[in-house]
Amino acid sequence: MLTPLGWGTLAGSLVLYAVAYVLGYPEPAVLASGGLLALACALAWTAPRPKLEVRREVTPLKVPRGDAAVAVLQVRNLGGWALSGLRARDRFGAGEQTVDLPRLPRRALRTVSYPLPTDERGEIPVGPLLLIRADPLGLTRRVREYGEAVTLLVRPRTVALPVPLPDAPTTWRARPATTRPAARSPSTPCASTSSATTCATSTGAPAPARAPSWSASSSTPACPPRPSSSTPAT
């Protein structure tokens, strides 16, 4: 197909032919012939369909925002003659990435890589890849599509937060054992003091204080025997 420059060359050649015909000057006709000859050579340059093996890989497919993502392009010439004027154009979201390929001898392999922008977060489609072959004058070009589109996932950047270390284990100390007080008899309430033990009788009157008497088998002070409540016979 013709490029904008090719269409302009064609239109200019036709105008020069018209001027040469109207004015009768041969010079414009010579210039017009030169333009048409250049267009014919350009079409002959780009008309054959090249035999190419194209592979494009995006790595990595998941990347934090701002980190590097690279597309690796491999092109192999399977034809019987050398190719030049190849250009790869890769679509990336709303933009494009264009890379010029070096001359490809027959059966040769060329590998090029180019960075992909990762300034915006989200799922960004990459591709499909367009391979363009143009003539040296830029009058015509041939465009072919290779491969399928892939998705590059640009994630938010994560920041590592410091984790507090646990406190050092403390030394546990055993509490001193406490002695349980001995149970007292409910029938004989006693009040113990540091000097004597006072016991109450059944009549409600306190018995006379008596020095505490300690038993060999118990640590509870002994109380005097309760007096009998029976009435003596008359």
C-alpha positions as CSV (number, residue, x, y, z in Angstrom):
1,M,0.0,0.0,0.0
2,L,1.1,3.6,-0.6
3,T,2.2,5.8,2.3
4,P,1.2,9.4,2.5
5,L,4.5,10.2,0.8
6,G,3.7,7.8,-2.0
7,W,0.3,9.3,-2.5
8,G,1.9,12.7,-2.7
9,T,4.4,11.6,-5.3
10,L,1.6,10.1,-7.4
11,A,-0.4,13.3,-7.3
12,G,2.6,15.4,-8.1
13,S,3.5,13.3,-11.1
14,L,0.0,13.6,-12.5
15,V,0.1,17.4,-12.1
16,L,3.5,17.6,-13.8
17,Y,2.2,15.6,-16.7
18,A,-0.8,18.0,-17.0
19,V,1.5,21.0,-16.9
20,A,3.8,19.5,-19.6
21,Y,0.8,18.8,-21.8
22,V,-0.7,22.3,-21.4
23,L,2.4,24.4,-21.7
24,G,4.2,22.1,-24.1
25,Y,7.4,21.9,-22.0
26,P,9.1,18.5,-21.8
27,E,10.8,19.1,-18.4
28,P,7.7,18.6,-16.2
29,A,7.0,15.4,-18.1
30,V,10.5,14.1,-17.3
31,L,10.0,14.8,-13.6
32,A,6.6,13.1,-13.7
33,S,8.1,10.1,-15.3
34,G,10.8,9.9,-12.6
35,G,8.1,10.0,-9.9
36,L,6.1,7.2,-11.4
37,L,9.2,5.1,-11.9
38,A,10.1,5.5,-8.2
39,L,6.6,4.4,-7.3
40,A,6.9,1.3,-9.5
41,C,10.2,0.3,-7.9
42,A,8.8,0.8,-4.4
43,L,5.8,-1.4,-5.2
44,A,8.2,-4.1,-6.5
45,W,10.2,-3.9,-3.3
46,T,7.3,-4.5,-0.9
47,A,5.0,-6.6,-3.1
48,P,6.6,-10.1,-2.3
49,R,5.4,-11.6,0.9
50,P,8.3,-12.4,3.1
51,K,8.5,-15.8,4.9
52,L,9.1,-15.0,8.5
53,E,8.9,-16.8,11.8
54,V,8.0,-14.2,14.5
55,R,7.7,-14.7,18.2
56,R,7.1,-12.1,20.9
57,E,7.2,-12.7,24.7
58,V,6.4,-10.3,27.5
59,T,8.2,-10.9,30.8
60,P,7.1,-10.7,33.5
61,L,3.3,-10.7,33.0
62,K,2.7,-9.4,36.5
63,V,4.8,-6.5,37.7
64,P,4.5,-3.8,40.5
65,R,3.9,-0.3,39.3
66,G,7.1,1.4,38.2
67,D,9.1,-1.8,37.9
68,A,10.7,-3.0,34.6
69,A,8.7,-5.0,32.0
70,V,10.4,-6.1,28.8
71,A,9.1,-7.5,25.5
72,V,11.5,-9.8,23.7
73,L,11.0,-10.2,19.9
74,Q,12.6,-12.9,17.8
75,V,12.4,-12.8,14.0
76,R,13.7,-15.6,11.7
77,N,14.0,-15.2,7.9
78,L,12.8,-18.4,6.3
79,G,13.1,-17.1,2.7
80,G,15.8,-17.5,0.2
81,W,16.9,-13.8,0.1
82,A,17.9,-11.1,2.6
83,L,15.4,-8.7,4.0
84,S,15.8,-5.1,5.0
85,G,13.6,-2.3,6.0
86,L,11.7,-4.2,8.6
87,R,10.0,-2.4,11.5
88,A,8.0,-3.9,14.4
89,R,5.2,-1.9,15.9
90,D,3.7,-3.2,19.2
91,R,0.5,-1.8,20.7
92,F,0.5,-1.1,24.4
93,G,-2.8,0.1,25.8
94,A,-3.5,3.4,24.0
95,G,0.1,3.8,22.9
96,E,2.5,2.1,20.5
97,Q,6.1,1.0,20.6
98,T,8.1,1.0,17.4
99,V,11.4,-0.9,16.9
100,D,13.6,-1.0,13.8
101,L,15.0,-4.4,13.0
102,P,18.4,-4.9,11.5
103,R,19.0,-6.5,8.1
104,L,18.0,-10.2,8.0
105,P,20.1,-12.5,5.9
106,R,18.5,-15.7,4.7
107,R,17.9,-18.3,7.5
108,A,19.1,-15.7,10.0
109,L,17.6,-15.0,13.4
110,R,17.5,-11.6,15.1
111,T,16.5,-10.9,18.7
112,V,15.6,-7.4,20.0
113,S,14.0,-6.3,23.2
114,Y,12.3,-3.1,24.2
115,P,10.9,-1.8,27.5
116,L,7.2,-1.5,28.2
117,P,5.9,1.4,30.3
118,T,4.4,0.5,33.7
119,D,3.4,3.9,35.0
120,E,-0.3,3.1,35.2
121,R,-2.0,0.3,37.2
122,G,-4.4,-2.2,35.8
123,E,-4.7,-4.8,33.1
124,I,-3.0,-3.4,30.0
125,P,-3.3,-5.3,26.7
126,V,-0.1,-5.7,24.7
127,G,-0.3,-6.5,21.0
128,P,-1.0,-7.8,18.5
129,L,2.3,-7.2,16.9
130,L,2.5,-5.5,13.5
131,L,5.5,-6.2,11.3
132,I,6.0,-3.5,8.6
133,R,8.3,-3.7,5.6
134,A,8.8,-0.4,3.7
135,D,11.0,0.5,0.8
136,P,14.1,2.7,1.3
137,L,12.3,5.8,0.0
138,G,9.2,5.3,2.2
139,L,6.7,5.4,-0.7
140,T,5.1,2.0,0.0
141,R,4.8,-0.4,2.8
142,R,3.5,-3.9,3.6
143,V,1.9,-4.6,7.0
144,R,1.3,-8.0,8.6
145,E,-0.1,-9.0,12.0
146,Y,1.6,-11.7,14.1
147,G,0.6,-13.3,17.3
148,E,-2.2,-12.5,19.7
149,A,-2.6,-9.8,22.3
150,V,-1.5,-10.6,25.9
151,T,-2.4,-8.9,29.1
152,L,0.2,-7.2,31.3
153,L,-1.0,-6.8,34.9
154,V,0.5,-3.8,36.7
155,R,-0.1,-4.1,40.4
156,P,0.1,-1.5,43.2
157,R,3.6,-1.3,44.7
158,T,3.8,-2.9,48.2
159,V,5.9,-1.6,51.1
160,A,7.2,-4.0,53.7
161,L,6.3,-3.0,57.2
162,P,8.5,-3.7,60.2
163,V,7.3,-6.5,62.4
164,P,7.8,-5.9,66.2
165,L,9.8,-8.6,67.9
166,P,8.2,-10.4,70.9
167,D,9.4,-9.3,74.4
168,A,12.0,-11.4,76.2
169,P,10.5,-14.0,78.5
170,T,10.4,-12.9,82.1
171,T,11.6,-15.1,85.0
172,W,8.7,-16.5,86.9
173,R,9.1,-16.8,90.7
174,A,7.1,-19.3,92.8
175,R,4.7,-17.8,95.4
176,P,5.4,-18.9,99.0
177,A,3.0,-21.6,100.1
178,T,0.2,-20.4,102.4
179,T,-1.0,-22.5,105.4
180,R,-4.7,-23.2,105.4
181,P,-6.3,-22.5,108.8
182,A,-7.7,-25.4,110.7
183,A,-11.5,-25.8,110.8
184,R,-13.2,-25.1,114.1
185,S,-16.1,-27.0,115.7
186,P,-19.4,-25.2,115.0
187,S,-20.8,-26.3,118.5
188,T,-18.1,-24.4,120.4
189,P,-17.3,-21.0,119.1
190,C,-14.0,-19.8,120.3
191,A,-12.2,-16.5,119.9
192,S,-8.4,-16.9,120.0
193,T,-6.2,-14.1,121.0
194,S,-2.5,-13.9,121.7
195,S,-2.9,-14.3,125.4
196,A,-6.0,-16.4,126.1
197,T,-8.9,-18.2,124.6
198,T,-12.5,-17.1,125.5
199,C,-15.3,-19.6,125.0
200,A,-19.1,-19.0,125.3
201,T,-21.5,-21.3,127.1
202,S,-24.9,-22.3,126.0
203,T,-26.5,-19.7,128.2
204,G,-24.9,-16.9,126.3
205,A,-22.6,-15.8,129.2
206,P,-18.9,-16.0,128.4
207,A,-16.9,-18.5,130.4
208,P,-14.0,-17.3,132.4
209,A,-10.8,-16.9,130.5
210,R,-8.5,-19.7,130.7
211,A,-5.0,-20.2,129.6
212,P,-4.8,-22.0,126.3
213,S,-4.1,-25.7,126.5
214,W,-2.3,-27.1,123.5
215,S,-2.7,-30.7,122.5
216,A,0.1,-32.7,121.1
217,S,-1.9,-33.9,118.1
218,S,-3.6,-30.6,117.1
219,S,-2.7,-27.0,116.9
220,T,-6.2,-25.8,117.9
221,P,-6.5,-24.6,121.5
222,A,-8.8,-26.7,123.7
223,C,-12.0,-25.2,125.2
224,P,-13.3,-26.1,128.7
225,P,-16.2,-28.6,128.8
226,R,-19.6,-27.2,128.4
227,P,-21.5,-27.2,131.8
228,S,-24.6,-29.3,132.0
229,S,-27.9,-27.5,131.5
230,S,-30.0,-29.9,133.7
231,T,-31.7,-28.6,136.9
232,P,-30.4,-30.2,140.1
233,A,-33.0,-32.2,142.1
234,T,-34.3,-30.6,145.2
